[in-house]
């Protein structure tokens, strides 16, 4: 009975941390970036203000939009909420619903959410959204393939599709962490995270319409629907970033037990500060990529994940 209560507490801590803390890290990123650029920048809490403001506003729906346009944001949020149950983003041991899917299943859920976001935005009937979606599709065929091959490669390296066993395998022996295949797949996933979360230094959406890539998905959304989509994007960023930190970059230090789960929130905060600092340095020091160079960037990420799989197969 005590173990069941502890499991419930650990589950609640992980899931609510994902939901409530994920916007904070976007706020910290924007603040750090503004500091490096010599600007005052918005508050750390600005993402929360934006979400609450949008949720209070009226939803405006175009005449040509379908039910997918209206309901896909809720489904997308639900998918990311499910993913928060099944991968080690805060707590290093299985919680409720963890056996629902494995690593590959988690990758497919991410892909499903991206597909619904794409279809829902197109169903707005806007020509501008269609232009943005066609531009995004020229990149995502590589990013989605990389996401799946990365998780597939991790399964081959560790001999299991269970992300919690993978975390334990990598953290228990430094030689597992320093394997060439693990290093390649870590670099590949980090490159993918930069793209998926908008941290890649590419032409800004605020400068011109041609620079608008992912923002084209949100162009026709307003009010509550837009707020939910923005919140979903923060959760996606947190989920992918926490997997990067806990399974690939820093699979150590996480504690177990209810008190350990509370301590893990602080430990994850320190890990995220490091990841945010690295991404700010990359975004502010490297030259902005031209749009057609994004494909080259993603192709390198995909090839690294494939190379990791080849190394695993050849070395047995």
Secondary structure, DSSP 4 states (H G I P E B T S, - for coil): -HHHHHHHHHHHHHHHHHHHHHHHHHHHHHHHHHHHTT-----TTHHHHHHHHHHHSPP---TT--HHHHHHHHHHHHHHHHHHHHS-SS-SS--TTGGG--HHHHHHHHHHHHHHHHHHHHTT--HHHHHHHHHHHHHHHHHHHHHHHHHHHHHHHHT-S-HHHHHHHHHH-HHHHT-HHHHHHHHHHHHHHHHHTT-S-B--TTT-GGG-SGGGGGTT--HHHHHHHHHHHHHHHHHHHHHIIIIII-------SHHHHHHHHHHHHHHHHHHHHHHHHHHHHSPPBPHHHHHHHHHHHHHHHHHHHHHHHHH-
